[in-house]
Amino acid sequence: MSQQTVDRAAISRDLPEPMPLRRMVGPGVVAVGIGMAAGEIILWPYLTAIGGLGLLWLAIATLAVQFVINMEIERYTLATGQTVVAGFSRWWKGWGILICLAGAFQYVWPGWATSGSVTLTYLVGGGDPVWITVGVLAALGLLLTLSKVVYRTVEVAEAIKVGLTLFFLAVAVIFVISLSTWGEGASAAVTEFGRIPAGITFTLLLSAIGAAGAGGVHNLVLSNWIRDKRYGMGAHVPRLISPITGREEAAGADRYTFPTDEANLGRWRVWWKRANAEHLATFVLVCFVTITVMCLLAYETLFGRDDLKNDPSFLRIEAGVLAAQVGDWLKVLFLSIATVSLWAAAMGLLDVIGRVASDFLRRNYLAGSARWTEARLYLAVVWTEIVLGSLILLAGFTQPLGLLIVSTCAASVVTLLYSVLLVRLNTADLPAAIRLGGWRLGGMIVAIGFYGFFAVAMVVTQLQRL
């Protein structure tokens, strides 16, 4: 489709007045609330426990790369009110199909919910993680189903989770992590830059970068979240309302543009500056603090032990060390925060795939359907994921870390794919005055190389084992 054709199909309206920065806070919190789980609680601390602090540089690099990618996702929706998946699908519907299938594959493995159930059994002293997880998934599905405005429910849940996690991190800094460990962490981040500790496979590395902050389809849903938060041209698009508890709204126009006159461009610059500030402060900073403190905590309590296994049982060992060093109350707090964080992430991930798939299906195949509104499609996808995830567990695939590695490796490969598509989208399909360019274009090229290197390295490593 040519740019001329695309412009004729879009509706031109003025860019709304920018909202105050304090009112824009939300999408970054949701993103970090969902992302602050498998990577920050399990994968990165596990890597630190077995390999030391030499990978902190990789976590920092991953967050920097993700900031660049995420802001390009937000750029397109700010300017058009359309999600980036819908933007990709305007060239070829196959891109949307591939991303939806990749998202379904990435999140159908209930590693987050299962990990939360396992930490609950450590906390209470027993229980069957499989049946606990099945019950939790059903409860999360009901919560999303009964939410009048789904985004508000997810935002509140993830904000509470982030607040509780930051409280725990402050406790860990005060009572557990020594000054010498802080010094070793700072030194390792600089002196070991670019090095991979012995014993760390590329599969684990690809999984870790896929779980640092956000990853995969998770990032793409920033489009949906900022649209529901009324960012930019997203203010012209109705929000996702539950068909059970709220009034359904039409899907709205597919794509908007705004005149590139000085008044609109002035508003654009304010929107863009504030969107960057919101994401930097709520997503990047919180992820950085969380990964750093959790890795330092794992190093302080676990590094050098020879009884660590390739499963979440190291969290039980870590909790025991915390109880011995500080008191049982810290063990209870640690395992409680881990459980809540992982379950909140599971809810957010159900929302992620529900939004991506329903947006794509509605706009490309069911735009004229009175029965299959976007809200009904959303709930159908969410409950399908719940049923499939439960069947996977009941079939015997119950190893939490294995489920997480499958999901997060898939996330890294998906991120590589859509990073390439984003460069095309934001250079060719936006007006010259607001399109991707300069250092951000260079940053996207670096991002493609970053994810591409680890993906290729993983494939080569696996082939060498055949």
N, C-alpha and C positions, 0 to 999 in steps of 0.2 A: 504494500500500500504506500503510495507516495505521500510526502509531507502535505502537498496541496489537498489531497483527498482527506487526509486525517484532519486538517484544519477545518474543512467544510463540515465534517461530521461533528465537530465539537461545538458546544454552546458558549458564546462569549458573554462573560459577566465581569464586573469589577471585582478585584481582589478585596475581600472584606478587611475591615480595619483590624490591625493586630491586637490580640488580647494581651493583657498584662502577663509578664513572665510567670508570676505566681500561679495564674490560672492555667498556664500551659503545662505545669508540672503534672505528670501522670503517665504518658506513654513510656518514658524512660524507666519509671518506677515499675511498671508492669513488665517491661522487658527484663529488667534486672531481677525482679521478683521471681519470674519464671526461670531465668537462666541461673540464678544463684542457688544451685542445688547439686546436681550430679557432679559438675566440675569442681565447684568450690568445697563441697563437703566430702566427696569421695575420690574422684579421679586425681585432682592436683595434690591433695594431701597424701594419697597413696603413692604417687610418683615421688613426692618428697621423702616419704618414709623409707622408700627403698633406694632412692638415688641421691638424696640430699637436696640442697638448695640451688643446685646448678641449673635448674630449669626455670627459675623465676624470670629470667630474661625473655623466655618464650611466652610466658603468660602476659607480660607487659607488651610485647610485640603484637600478640594476638588481639589484645584490647585496642591498641592503636589502629590496627588494620580494620577491626570491626567498626570503630568509630567512623572511619572514612566510608565504609560500605553502607552503614546504617543511615548516614546523612544523605547519601545518594538515593536510598529508598525513600526517605522523607522528602527530598527535593521534588521528585516526580509527583507525589500525591499533593504536596503543598501547592504545586503549580496547576494541577489538573483535577484534583478531587477523585482521581481514579487510582486504584491499586496498581502496583508495578506488575503483578501477575496478569491483570487485565491488559496492561500496556504491552507486555510481551506477547500476549495472545492476539493482539491486533495484527501482528505480522504473520503469526502461524499459531493456530490453536493447539498444535502439538506441544508447544512450550508449556502452556498451562496444564495440559494433561500430564506431561512428564513431571512437572513440579508438584502437582497434586498427588501423583503416585509416589513420588519420592518422599513427600511429607507423610503420606499414609504409612509407608514403610518405616520411616524414621521414628514415628511416634506410636505405631501399633505395638511395639515391644514395650511392655509396661515396666521398664526398668526403674523409673523414678518412684512410682507408687509402690512397687515391690521393695525397693530399698527402704522407703519410709516404714513399711510394715515390718521389715527385718529389724530396724532400729527400735521400733516399738516393742518387739519381743525381747530385745536386750534390756529395755527399760522396765518392763513388767515381769520379766523372768520366764516367759514362755508364750506359746500360741503358734498357730499355723499361719505363716506369712501369706500363703496362697489364698486361703479363704478370707483373711483380713483384707488383702488387696482387692479381691473381687467385691467385697462389701464397700470398700472405700471408693472404688471406681463408680459403683452404682450411686453412692451418696453424692459424689462430685457431679455426676450426670444430672441428678435431680436438682442440685443447686443451680446449675447452669440453665436447666429447663425452666425453673420457676423464677428466674431473674427477670424483672421487668425490662431493665436495660442491662444487657449482658456485660458490656464494657465496665459499667460502674461496679458491678459485683466483683469482676476480676481485679479491677484497680484497687478496691478496698482490701480484698483478700491479700493481694501481693504487697500492698503498702504495710499492712499489719505484719506480714512475714518479714519484710525488710527491716522494720523497726525492731522486732524481736531479735533478729540476727545481729544487727548492729549492737544491741544491748549485750548479747553474749560475747561479741568480739571485744567490747570494752572490758568486760569481766576478765577475759582471757589475757588481755594486755596487762591488766593490773595485777592479776594473781599468778600467772603462769609463765609468760614469755620473759626470759631474762634479757638483760642488755647485751650480753655477749652473743645471743642468738640474733638479735637485731643487727648487730655489727656483721656477723657472718652472712646474713641475708643480703645486706647492702653490698658487701664485698663480692659475693657470688654473682649478683645481678650484673656486675661490671666486669669482673675478671674472667668469668666463665661464659661470657656472651658468645653465642654461636656454637657452643659445645653441647654434646649430648652425653649425659652420664652413662657409664657402662651398665648394661643390663636393661636399658630402656629400649623397647622395640619401636619401630616406626608406626606400627598399628596403635600402640598405646599413645604415641605422640599425636597421631592424627585424631584419635579419640579425645585427647586432652584439649587440643585447640578447637575441636568441635564443641567442647563443653565449657570453654572459657567465655564467660559472659553469656552471649546467645550463640546461635549457630544454626545453619541450615534454614529450613522454612520458618523457624522462629523469628529470624531477622525480618523476613518479608512481611510479616503481619504488622510491623510498625506502620505500614500503609493503612491497614484497617483501623488500628488504634488511634492514629493521629486524625483520621477522618472522623471517627466517632467522638474525638475530643474537639472537633470543629476547627482544626488547623487550616488556615488558608482556604483554598477552594473546596476543601472537604466540608466546609460549613454549608455548602449547597446540596450535600448528599444526605438523605435521611439515615438515621442510625439503626443498628440492628436491634429490633424489639422482639421480645418473646411472643410467639403466637398464642401462648397460653395465658400469660398474665398481663400482657400489654397490647396496645393498639398497633397492628401491623401497618407499615408504611410502604409505599411503592419504592422500587429500587432507585428511582431518580434517573437523571441523564447519565449516559455512560462516561462522558468526558467534558470538562470545561476548560476554557482558556480565558485569559484576561488581556485587555489591550496593553501593549508595552509603552504606554505613555509615562511621563514623569511621575504622575500621582500614583499609578499602580506600581511602578518600579520602586518608588519610595516606600510603599507599604511592604513590597516584597523584601526589600533589604532588612526591614525591621523583623518581619516574620522569620527570615532565614537566620538572622543573628540570634534571635531568642530561641529558635528551635535547636540551634547548635549548643547554646548555653544550657538548655534544659537537658539535652542528652549527655553532654559532657559531665554535668554535675550529678545527675541521677543515675546514669548507666555506667559510664566509664569510671568515675571516681569510686562509686560504691563497689563495683566489681573488683577494681584494683585493691581496695582496702580489704575486701573479703578474701580474695585469693591469697594475698600476702599474709594476712594474719592467720588464716587456716593452715597455710603451708608452714609458717613459723611454729605454730602450735604442734603440728605433726612432727616437725623436726625436733622440737623440744622434748616431746614425749615418746617418740617411736624410733627415731633414726638410730641405726646400729643394732636393732633387735633382729634375731634370726628366726623368730616364730611368726612372722607375718605371712599371711596367705593371700592369694589372688582373689579375694572376695571381701565383702564389707565387714568381715569379722575383725579387721584391724580397728574398726570404730569401737567395738566392745573392749578391745585391749586399751585403746586410747582413753576410753571412759574410765576404765579401771585405774589407769595411771593418774588421771585427774582426781579421782576419789582419794587415792593414796597421798597425793601431794597437797591437795587443798581441802578436800572433804567430799562426802557423798552428795552434798547439795549441788556441787559443780557437775558431777556425773549425771545427775537427774536433769539439770539444766541443759547440758550438752546433748544428751540423747533426745530430750523433748524438742529442742530447737531443730535438730536434724530431722526428726519425724515430721514436724509441722512444715519445715521447709520443703522436704521432698514431696509431701502430699499437695502442698500449695502449687508446686511446680507441675505436678501431674494434672491438676485442674487447669492451669494455664495452657499446658500443651494440648489438652483436649480442645480448648478454645482456639488455639492456633490453627490446627488442621481443619476445624469446623469452619473458621472464617475463610481460609484460603480456598477450600473446596467449594463452599456455598457461593462465594463471590464469583468464582470461575464458572461454575455450572449455570448459575442464574443468568449471567450476562452473555454466555456463549451458546447455550442450548435451551434454556427455559425462560427466556425473557418475556414471552407472552403467556406463560402459564399462570392461571389464577390459583391453582392448587399448590404448585411448588414455588412458594415465595422464598426469598433468601433466608428468612428466619426458619422456615420449615426444613429447608435443605440443611441448614446449620445443625439443627437438632438431629436430623437423620444421620449426618456424618458423625457427630459426637457419639451417638449411641451405637453406631456401627463399630467405631473404634473401641468403645467399652466392651462390646460383645466379643470382638476379635481378640482384644488383649486378655480378657478372661479365659477364652478358649486356649490361648497360647500357654497361660499358666496352668490350666487344668490338664493340658496335654503333657506337662512335665518340664517345660522350659522355664525353670524357676531361678536360675543363677543370676542374681541382680547385676553383678559387675559385667557378666557376659552380655546381658541384655543392654546395659548402658553402652558398652563398647560398640555393639552393632549399631545402635541408634546414633551415637556421636560420630562414628566414622562416616556414616551416611550423611550426617550433617555437614561435615567438611567437604565432601564431594559435591553436595548440592550447592554449597556456598561458592565453590569454584565455578560452577555452571552459571549461576545467575549473576555473578560478578561480571562475567563477560557480557551478558545480556544488558546489564545496567549501563555499561559504557556506551553501548549502541543506543539504548533508550534515551539517555540523558544528553547525548551529543547530537542526535539527529531528530528527536521528536519533541524538543522543547525550543522555544524562541531563543535566538542567539544571545539576548541580554541576560538570560537566566540559566543557560545550559551549562553542563559540566565542562570545566576547563582548568587551566593553570595547574597549581600544585595538587589540586584534588584529582585531576585526571592522572597525574603521576602517581598519586597515592593508590588509585584504583588499579593501575598497572602493577604496582608493587603487591597489592592484595592478590591479584590473579597469580602472580609468580609465587607468592607465599603459599597459598593453598595448593597450587599446582605442584610445587616441589614436594610437599609432604604426601600428597596423593600418589604421585609417581613413585616416590621412595617406598611407600607402603606396598604398592603393586609389585615393584621389582623385588622387594624383600620376600614377598609371598611366593613369587615365581621361583626364586632361588631355592626355596624349600621343597619344591615339587620333585 
